Amino acid sequence: MLGSWRLRLIFGLALAVFLGTVTSAEAAFKLRISDGTTTKIVTDNGVGDSTPTVAGNILFIDTTSFAGFAVTVATGTSKPMPPNGSHLAFEDIALSVTYVGAGTGVLTIDLTDTNFNLGSLPGPAGMKSAASNNSSAGVSLTFQSYVNYGAGGNNEFGGIDPATGSVFTTGLQGPLPPSPNTATAVIPDLSNPFSMSSRTVLTFGNPGTASADNNTTVATPAPAGLLLALSASPAFGLGYWFRRRRAAALRVA
């Protein structure tokens, strides 16, 4: 029998094929990390991206910039374009963080991409936020997803930073112990183009380690059955596929 990771990989590849073309992320795909004193911004294929030839993925590894923190963050994004009928857009962030500092340590990790286009909009769309926290004792995690759209919308970090247009969120997941947490909702009036952003906050009450896989999914159309499908985490396999592709790229490099 196939192992669970193989099933997830197969499902993710099948989903990518079903969705049609998954285009490269544009230059606006960015990762922002801050410990409250130091902030670093990494653009896809730019300085700080350890996979500079793999569009749509950022791999960030840093053991010196943030006091007490050793950080590894891997991301993925999908941008299906019309015409395909039912569409899905996806952002994924997987992280591994070690904290060896004194006292409390807080690390904030933001992810954003713009110019998503699901073709069949304006209209209702389903949105899902999914967070996990596999950490040592004394470590908590919160995760929140945002969609920014409408007149003046489609902003970088829209909803995390002040943004024009409309902002929609499924709400805050967490603070989480070591367990999964998901939330789904319907955006009643989503329009193209739109941005997707997310914020992960790790709080260390003491030295320890944290690992998580958090993602945001937006899909159309949005009947009741779509939310049921989203709640079953179909995008998890696609996120796993993104991370396997990044790992393969590193081995080649």
Protein Blocks (a to p, Z undefined) as FASTA:
>chain_A
ZZfklmmmmmmmmmmmmnopaddddfklccdddehlaccdddehiahiablmbghiacdd
dfklpghiacddddddddddddehjacdddddddddddfbehjdddddddddehiaehja
gcdddddddddddddehiacdddddddedehiapehihjaccehjdddebjedjdddddd
ddddddfkbccddddddddddddfbgcdddddddddddddddfklmmmmmnopmlmmmmm
mmmmmmmmmmmZZ
